[in-house]
C-alpha cells in the first residue's frame, strides 16, 4: 500500500483518509492498561495539517476475528486519537459496509471499525493494475507480485469455500418440509448465502473491471436483520433463497434464486419490451438479441393488465414467436430471460458443491444472456425532404395539404 500509491489510495480513500503520503508499519506495540498489545499493522495518511491513522488486525486461512481483540484495538485507537481500526480476513460480510464480527457498539462512538475480505483486497489490486492502471512501471510490477502471492493456494487468502456446519441439516429439513424459522442454523445458512453472493459480486467485478454489488433496499442496508429475516422466511415457506446483483449498465439486476427443493439455481434478467410495434415485432426484437444464446434459455412475456405471462424455451420461440403471445389484443410490456442450472448439494467447494454451482450459474447467465441484452430506445424523429411529400391532386384545392407550401397562406398552389 505504501509502495504503490494508487493501490493504497484506492483502499483507504473510501474510509476517509486524505489523499496524501501513506506510511505503513507492522506490529507496533501499545500499552493498554497494564498489558501490551501488538496490532498487526498501522496505516497513516498525511496531507498538510490533516492526519488519518488506522490500526490493522489480520487473519488468514480459516482463522476468524475475535471480538475481544478488536475491542482492545478500538480502545487503543481511542486513547491515541486514531480514526479507525481495520480488520482483514477471509470472512465476507453479506453487504459492503457491514462487519462480520460483533463488538460493543459503545466503543464505536469515536473510532470507526472497517473490514476488508482478502477477496476484496485481491479484487481491488487486480482492478487497479489491469483496468485503472499504475503510472510507475516498478510500482505496477510490485502490485503484480502481490496479486501473484495472494492468489497462491498457500498464501492463506482463500476464496469462499464453505456454507457452514448447518448446511446439510437445513438442506435436508427443506427437502422434507420440516424446516422452521427458529431451527438451529437457519439464520447462519441465510447469512452465508448473502456472503456467497457478495463473493460472487467481487469475483464477477474483477473479471469485468467494474464494481458489482448486491442489490439491497435502503431498509436492508440500514438493518441487516431485515434481510436475514426475509431470507429465512422464504427458505421456510418456499425452500428458496433469493438475491439480486447490480451490474453497471445491465438492463436490470441479475436475480439469483437457489431452489433447495428443486435442486436448481435459476438466474434471470428482466427487460422492458419496446413501446411501439405489434406483439410479434416486440418478440422478434428480443430474439435478435439472443441469437447466440443457448436453446435452453427460458423466455417469458408479460402483458399489460395481466397477472400471468407466457413462457417458452428459446428454441421454440425462435421457430414460432407467436408462442409468447397469449392474447394478441393485449400489449406486451416486459420480458424475463432465465437460465436454469443444476444445484450442488455439498457444503464445500468442488464437483457437486453448492458454492461452485451458484458461482457457475451467475457467471454463465451473465455471459450467455446479461451481456447481450440492451434496453430499447425509440428512434429520433426524422426530417422529411420536399421530395418525400406527396400532394393528392384528386382533392379540392382548399383541403389541407401535407406539402410545406400549404403552411403559408400567402403562397398559392398551382396544380397542372
FILOMI-414490 format. One record per residue (C-alpha): residue number from 1; x, y, z. Coordinates in nm, 3 decimals. Layout:
// residues N
REC     k         x         y         z
REC   NUM         X         Y         Z
...
***
This chain:
// residues 416
REC     k         x         y         z
REC     1     0.000     0.000     0.000
REC     2     0.285     0.239     0.077
REC     3     0.484     0.138    -0.231
REC     4     0.201     0.155    -0.486
REC     5     0.037     0.492    -0.434
REC     6    -0.272     0.428    -0.647
REC     7    -0.346     0.099    -0.473
REC     8    -0.308     0.244    -0.124
REC     9    -0.532     0.536    -0.210
REC    10    -0.796     0.302    -0.355
REC    11    -0.818     0.113    -0.025
REC    12    -0.808     0.390     0.234
REC    13    -0.974     0.672     0.038
REC    14    -1.330     0.540     0.093
REC    15    -1.256     0.518     0.468
REC    16    -1.197     0.893     0.494
REC    17    -0.817     0.910     0.467
REC    18    -0.678     1.224     0.299
REC    19    -0.513     1.180    -0.041
REC    20    -0.160     1.230     0.087
REC    21     0.160     1.047     0.175
REC    22     0.092     0.695     0.305
REC    23     0.307     0.528     0.573
REC    24     0.267     0.168     0.689
REC    25     0.414    -0.017     0.989
REC    26     0.388    -0.372     1.127
REC    27     0.347    -0.497     1.486
REC    28     0.356    -0.159     1.657
REC    29     0.342    -0.214     2.039
REC    30     0.093    -0.024     2.255
REC    31     0.016    -0.029     2.627
REC    32    -0.347    -0.090     2.719
REC    33    -0.373    -0.056     3.095
REC    34    -0.110    -0.292     3.232
REC    35    -0.082    -0.518     2.926
REC    36     0.099    -0.473     2.599
REC    37    -0.087    -0.532     2.271
REC    38     0.056    -0.569     1.921
REC    39    -0.175    -0.480     1.631
REC    40    -0.058    -0.646     1.309
REC    41    -0.023    -0.313     1.135
REC    42    -0.065     0.063     1.140
REC    43    -0.152     0.288     0.843
REC    44    -0.106     0.665     0.847
REC    45    -0.204     0.908     0.572
REC    46    -0.097     1.272     0.589
REC    47    -0.174     1.574     0.375
REC    48    -0.087     1.919     0.504
REC    49    -0.218     1.952     0.857
REC    50    -0.456     1.657     0.816
REC    51    -0.357     1.317     0.955
REC    52    -0.552     0.990     0.950
REC    53    -0.437     0.677     1.135
REC    54    -0.578     0.326     1.148
REC    55    -0.475     0.009     1.333
REC    56    -0.489    -0.317     1.137
REC    57    -0.572    -0.671     1.250
REC    58    -0.512    -0.957     1.003
REC    59    -0.630    -1.321     0.992
REC    60    -0.550    -1.575     0.721
REC    61    -0.682    -1.919     0.632
REC    62    -0.983    -2.026     0.835
REC    63    -0.888    -1.817     1.140
REC    64    -1.169    -1.585     1.246
REC    65    -1.160    -1.242     1.404
REC    66    -1.207    -1.221     1.780
REC    67    -1.437    -0.961     1.936
REC    68    -1.212    -0.909     2.240
REC    69    -0.905    -0.842     2.025
REC    70    -1.087    -0.591     1.809
REC    71    -1.231    -0.416     2.113
REC    72    -0.879    -0.385     2.261
REC    73    -0.758    -0.215     1.945
REC    74    -1.062     0.013     1.944
REC    75    -0.965     0.120     2.298
REC    76    -0.603     0.183     2.191
REC    77    -0.720     0.386     1.892
REC    78    -0.948     0.598     2.110
REC    79    -0.672     0.668     2.365
REC    80    -0.427     0.781     2.095
REC    81    -0.676     0.975     1.887
REC    82    -0.664     0.737     1.590
REC    83    -0.955     0.738     1.348
REC    84    -1.016     0.372     1.265
REC    85    -0.946     0.002     1.313
REC    86    -0.932    -0.216     1.000
REC    87    -0.966    -0.595     1.002
REC    88    -0.863    -0.823     0.715
REC    89    -0.970    -1.188     0.697
REC    90    -1.140    -1.444     0.473
REC    91    -1.475    -1.367     0.634
REC    92    -1.702    -1.200     0.379
REC    93    -1.983    -0.980     0.514
REC    94    -2.318    -1.006     0.331
REC    95    -2.302    -0.645     0.213
REC    96    -2.047    -0.362     0.181
REC    97    -2.009    -0.160     0.500
REC    98    -2.105    -0.442     0.735
REC    99    -1.860    -0.610     0.974
REC   100    -1.856    -0.989     1.023
REC   101    -1.769    -0.963     1.395
REC   102    -1.995    -0.825     1.666
REC   103    -1.833    -0.573     1.903
REC   104    -1.954    -0.344     2.179
REC   105    -2.116    -0.056     1.990
REC   106    -2.019     0.189     2.263
REC   107    -1.658     0.152     2.151
REC   108    -1.752     0.281     1.806
REC   109    -1.854     0.628     1.920
REC   110    -1.517     0.787     1.839
REC   111    -1.342     0.518     1.634
REC   112    -1.469     0.356     1.314
REC   113    -1.441    -0.019     1.252
REC   114    -1.390    -0.135     0.892
REC   115    -1.339    -0.475     0.732
REC   116    -1.171    -0.596     0.412
REC   117    -1.201    -0.955     0.298
REC   118    -0.893    -1.096     0.125
REC   119    -1.111    -1.140    -0.182
REC   120    -1.185    -0.768    -0.180
REC   121    -0.815    -0.685    -0.144
REC   122    -0.725    -0.907    -0.441
REC   123    -1.014    -0.764    -0.644
REC   124    -0.903    -0.405    -0.583
REC   125    -0.543    -0.496    -0.669
REC   126    -0.644    -0.659    -1.000
REC   127    -0.876    -0.375    -1.096
REC   128    -0.607    -0.117    -1.017
REC   129    -0.339    -0.293    -1.219
REC   130    -0.543    -0.418    -1.514
REC   131    -0.815    -0.155    -1.555
REC   132    -0.736     0.170    -1.371
REC   133    -0.361     0.149    -1.425
REC   134    -0.044     0.224    -1.226
REC   135     0.172     0.514    -1.351
REC   136     0.511     0.386    -1.236
REC   137     0.628     0.059    -1.403
REC   138     0.817    -0.053    -1.092
REC   139     0.509     0.001    -0.877
REC   140     0.298    -0.191    -1.129
REC   141     0.542    -0.483    -1.101
REC   142     0.520    -0.475    -0.719
REC   143     0.139    -0.483    -0.736
REC   144     0.155    -0.775    -0.979
REC   145     0.372    -0.967    -0.733
REC   146     0.118    -0.900    -0.455
REC   147    -0.159    -1.040    -0.677
REC   148     0.050    -1.346    -0.766
REC   149     0.122    -1.410    -0.397
REC   150    -0.237    -1.367    -0.275
REC   151    -0.373    -1.593    -0.550
REC   152    -0.140    -1.877    -0.447
REC   153    -0.323    -2.154    -0.253
REC   154    -0.070    -2.136     0.034
REC   155    -0.100    -1.760     0.090
REC   156    -0.391    -1.804     0.332
REC   157    -0.606    -1.566     0.126
REC   158    -0.884    -1.810     0.046
REC   159    -1.199    -1.772    -0.156
REC   160    -1.549    -1.850    -0.025
REC   161    -1.536    -2.225     0.033
REC   162    -1.796    -2.338     0.287
REC   163    -2.169    -2.298     0.359
REC   164    -2.111    -2.383     0.726
REC   165    -2.182    -2.673     0.957
REC   166    -2.559    -2.619     0.950
REC   167    -2.592    -2.651     0.571
REC   168    -2.663    -3.024     0.546
REC   169    -2.924    -3.022     0.825
REC   170    -3.104    -2.719     0.685
REC   171    -3.098    -2.858     0.330
REC   172    -3.247    -3.191     0.444
REC   173    -3.514    -3.016     0.652
REC   174    -3.615    -2.808     0.348
REC   175    -3.641    -3.122     0.135
REC   176    -3.863    -3.296     0.392
REC   177    -4.076    -2.985     0.455
REC   178    -3.998    -2.977     0.827
REC   179    -3.786    -2.660     0.846
REC   180    -3.894    -2.395     1.097
REC   181    -3.772    -2.036     1.127
REC   182    -3.636    -2.090     1.479
REC   183    -3.443    -2.407     1.393
REC   184    -3.075    -2.401     1.478
REC   185    -2.852    -2.291     1.193
REC   186    -3.117    -2.145     0.960
REC   187    -3.006    -1.789     1.020
REC   188    -2.640    -1.887     0.969
REC   189    -2.716    -2.052     0.633
REC   190    -2.905    -1.740     0.521
REC   191    -2.613    -1.517     0.622
REC   192    -2.365    -1.741     0.440
REC   193    -2.579    -1.730     0.126
REC   194    -2.560    -1.349     0.131
REC   195    -2.183    -1.373     0.187
REC   196    -2.162    -1.607    -0.113
REC   197    -2.349    -1.352    -0.325
REC   198    -2.110    -1.081    -0.208
REC   199    -1.816    -1.303    -0.305
REC   200    -1.974    -1.367    -0.646
REC   201    -2.007    -0.989    -0.695
REC   202    -1.638    -0.935    -0.618
REC   203    -1.535    -1.219    -0.847
REC   204    -1.752    -1.103    -1.138
REC   205    -1.648    -0.740    -1.086
REC   206    -1.282    -0.841    -1.101
REC   207    -1.340    -1.003    -1.442
REC   208    -1.549    -0.716    -1.576
REC   209    -1.329    -0.439    -1.437
REC   210    -1.619    -0.264    -1.266
REC   211    -1.795    -0.258    -0.930
REC   212    -2.061    -0.528    -0.898
REC   213    -2.266    -0.517    -0.578
REC   214    -2.563    -0.689    -0.412
REC   215    -2.886    -0.503    -0.484
REC   216    -3.026    -0.426    -0.139
REC   217    -3.303    -0.190    -0.034
REC   218    -3.231     0.105     0.193
REC   219    -3.408    -0.070     0.478
REC   220    -3.193    -0.382     0.434
REC   221    -2.873    -0.178     0.427
REC   222    -2.976     0.009     0.743
REC   223    -3.093    -0.305     0.923
REC   224    -2.925    -0.630     0.806
REC   225    -3.162    -0.823     1.032
REC   226    -3.449    -0.747     0.793
REC   227    -3.262    -0.905     0.504
REC   228    -3.176    -1.214     0.708
REC   229    -3.535    -1.249     0.827
REC   230    -3.663    -1.227     0.468
REC   231    -3.419    -1.497     0.354
REC   232    -3.518    -1.726     0.642
REC   233    -3.889    -1.670     0.572
REC   234    -3.854    -1.761     0.203
REC   235    -3.643    -2.063     0.292
REC   236    -3.906    -2.193     0.534
REC   237    -4.211    -2.122     0.318
REC   238    -4.080    -2.193    -0.033
REC   239    -3.745    -2.366     0.015
REC   240    -3.582    -2.084    -0.183
REC   241    -3.312    -1.824    -0.117
REC   242    -3.315    -1.518    -0.344
REC   243    -3.072    -1.236    -0.409
REC   244    -3.020    -0.964    -0.668
REC   245    -2.690    -0.845    -0.815
REC   246    -2.645    -0.497    -0.959
REC   247    -2.414    -0.487    -1.264
REC   248    -2.337    -0.144    -1.415
REC   249    -2.526    -0.076    -1.741
REC   250    -2.707    -0.413    -1.737
REC   251    -3.075    -0.400    -1.835
REC   252    -3.177    -0.499    -1.482
REC   253    -3.034    -0.654    -1.166
REC   254    -2.946    -1.022    -1.203
REC   255    -3.195    -1.222    -0.994
REC   256    -3.046    -1.536    -0.835
REC   257    -3.282    -1.798    -0.696
REC   258    -3.145    -2.107    -0.519
REC   259    -3.428    -2.361    -0.508
REC   260    -3.334    -2.623    -0.247
REC   261    -3.647    -2.831    -0.309
REC   262    -3.599    -2.845    -0.683
REC   263    -3.217    -2.870    -0.660
REC   264    -3.170    -2.594    -0.915
REC   265    -3.032    -2.242    -0.943
REC   266    -3.234    -2.001    -1.158
REC   267    -3.071    -1.677    -1.278
REC   268    -3.272    -1.423    -1.475
REC   269    -3.283    -1.072    -1.619
REC   270    -3.595    -0.858    -1.671
REC   271    -3.617    -0.628    -1.972
REC   272    -3.888    -0.384    -2.083
REC   273    -4.044    -0.453    -2.421
REC   274    -4.038    -0.188    -2.696
REC   275    -4.314     0.069    -2.656
REC   276    -4.420     0.052    -3.019
REC   277    -4.487    -0.216    -3.278
REC   278    -4.701    -0.529    -3.286
REC   279    -4.661    -0.810    -3.035
REC   280    -4.470    -1.026    -3.282
REC   281    -4.236    -0.735    -3.360
REC   282    -4.155    -0.697    -2.992
REC   283    -4.082    -1.068    -2.952
REC   284    -3.857    -1.068    -3.258
REC   285    -3.669    -0.768    -3.117
REC   286    -3.577    -0.977    -2.813
REC   287    -3.494    -1.290    -3.015
REC   288    -3.243    -1.098    -3.227
REC   289    -3.052    -1.003    -2.912
REC   290    -3.038    -1.367    -2.804
REC   291    -2.922    -1.509    -3.137
REC   292    -2.606    -1.659    -2.977
REC   293    -2.769    -1.771    -2.650
REC   294    -2.830    -2.142    -2.574
REC   295    -3.158    -2.301    -2.686
REC   296    -3.231    -2.398    -2.326
REC   297    -3.279    -2.035    -2.217
REC   298    -3.632    -1.972    -2.093
REC   299    -3.818    -1.662    -2.216
REC   300    -4.131    -1.521    -2.050
REC   301    -4.354    -1.241    -2.176
REC   302    -4.583    -1.028    -1.960
REC   303    -4.879    -0.836    -2.100
REC   304    -5.033    -0.518    -1.967
REC   305    -5.310    -0.563    -1.710
REC   306    -5.238    -0.933    -1.677
REC   307    -5.112    -1.126    -1.376
REC   308    -4.982    -1.419    -1.576
REC   309    -4.739    -1.448    -1.864
REC   310    -4.641    -1.690    -2.137
REC   311    -4.319    -1.891    -2.113
REC   312    -4.130    -2.100    -2.368
REC   313    -3.778    -2.218    -2.434
REC   314    -3.575    -2.004    -2.670
REC   315    -3.550    -2.279    -2.934
REC   316    -3.932    -2.287    -2.959
REC   317    -3.966    -1.908    -2.969
REC   318    -3.709    -1.884    -3.248
REC   319    -3.926    -2.105    -3.468
REC   320    -4.263    -1.969    -3.355
REC   321    -4.253    -1.621    -3.194
REC   322    -4.632    -1.631    -3.152
REC   323    -4.585    -1.885    -2.871
REC   324    -4.510    -1.592    -2.639
REC   325    -4.830    -1.408    -2.735
REC   326    -5.116    -1.537    -2.523
REC   327    -5.358    -1.258    -2.618
REC   328    -5.291    -1.054    -2.936
REC   329    -5.525    -0.782    -2.811
REC   330    -5.303    -0.707    -2.511
REC   331    -4.980    -0.512    -2.527
REC   332    -4.658    -0.693    -2.422
REC   333    -4.492    -0.480    -2.153
REC   334    -4.185    -0.680    -2.047
REC   335    -3.983    -1.000    -2.078
REC   336    -3.793    -1.221    -1.837
REC   337    -3.496    -1.420    -1.969
REC   338    -3.380    -1.701    -1.739
REC   339    -3.136    -1.989    -1.726
REC   340    -3.185    -2.296    -1.508
REC   341    -2.871    -2.463    -1.370
REC   342    -2.829    -2.779    -1.160
REC   343    -2.763    -2.708    -0.791
REC   344    -2.487    -2.882    -0.598
REC   345    -2.565    -3.033    -0.259
REC   346    -2.227    -3.037    -0.082
REC   347    -2.143    -2.765     0.170
REC   348    -1.788    -2.702     0.044
REC   349    -1.638    -2.650    -0.299
REC   350    -1.559    -2.877    -0.591
REC   351    -1.770    -3.102    -0.806
REC   352    -2.128    -3.132    -0.683
REC   353    -2.089    -2.843    -0.433
REC   354    -2.348    -2.571    -0.374
REC   355    -2.095    -2.287    -0.372
REC   356    -1.947    -2.372    -0.712
REC   357    -2.288    -2.433    -0.868
REC   358    -2.411    -2.086    -0.767
REC   359    -2.092    -1.916    -0.889
REC   360    -2.107    -2.102    -1.221
REC   361    -2.476    -2.013    -1.263
REC   362    -2.413    -1.641    -1.209
REC   363    -2.114    -1.623    -1.443
REC   364    -2.283    -1.841    -1.705
REC   365    -2.609    -1.645    -1.714
REC   366    -2.433    -1.312    -1.741
REC   367    -2.214    -1.442    -2.023
REC   368    -2.496    -1.614    -2.214
REC   369    -2.772    -1.358    -2.152
REC   370    -2.691    -1.049    -1.947
REC   371    -2.410    -0.905    -2.155
REC   372    -2.617    -0.945    -2.475
REC   373    -2.931    -0.760    -2.366
REC   374    -2.977    -0.390    -2.440
REC   375    -3.270    -0.171    -2.347
REC   376    -3.500    -0.049    -2.625
REC   377    -3.489     0.317    -2.722
REC   378    -3.716     0.495    -2.967
REC   379    -3.560     0.622    -3.288
REC   380    -3.541     1.004    -3.306
REC   381    -3.789     1.174    -3.544
REC   382    -3.653     1.227    -3.895
REC   383    -3.680     1.540    -4.105
REC   384    -3.866     1.491    -4.431
REC   385    -3.737     1.637    -4.753
REC   386    -3.965     1.809    -5.004
REC   387    -3.920     1.516    -5.242
REC   388    -4.089     1.285    -4.990
REC   389    -4.407     1.498    -4.968
REC   390    -4.694     1.373    -5.182
REC   391    -4.970     1.609    -5.295
REC   392    -5.303     1.448    -5.375
REC   393    -5.433     1.615    -5.692
REC   394    -5.772     1.446    -5.669
REC   395    -5.893     1.657    -5.374
REC   396    -6.021     2.010    -5.371
REC   397    -5.759     2.283    -5.353
REC   398    -5.891     2.424    -5.026
REC   399    -5.837     2.097    -4.836
REC   400    -5.530     2.085    -4.606
REC   401    -5.217     1.952    -4.771
REC   402    -4.907     1.786    -4.632
REC   403    -4.683     1.996    -4.857
REC   404    -4.467     2.252    -4.680
REC   405    -4.606     2.537    -4.900
REC   406    -4.954     2.476    -4.768
REC   407    -4.845     2.612    -4.432
REC   408    -4.812     2.961    -4.586
REC   409    -5.143     3.129    -4.670
REC   410    -4.973     3.379    -4.900
REC   411    -4.845     3.108    -5.136
REC   412    -5.090     2.967    -5.392
REC   413    -5.056     2.609    -5.505
REC   414    -5.086     2.558    -5.880
REC   415    -5.179     2.209    -5.988
REC   416    -5.148     2.125    -6.353
***
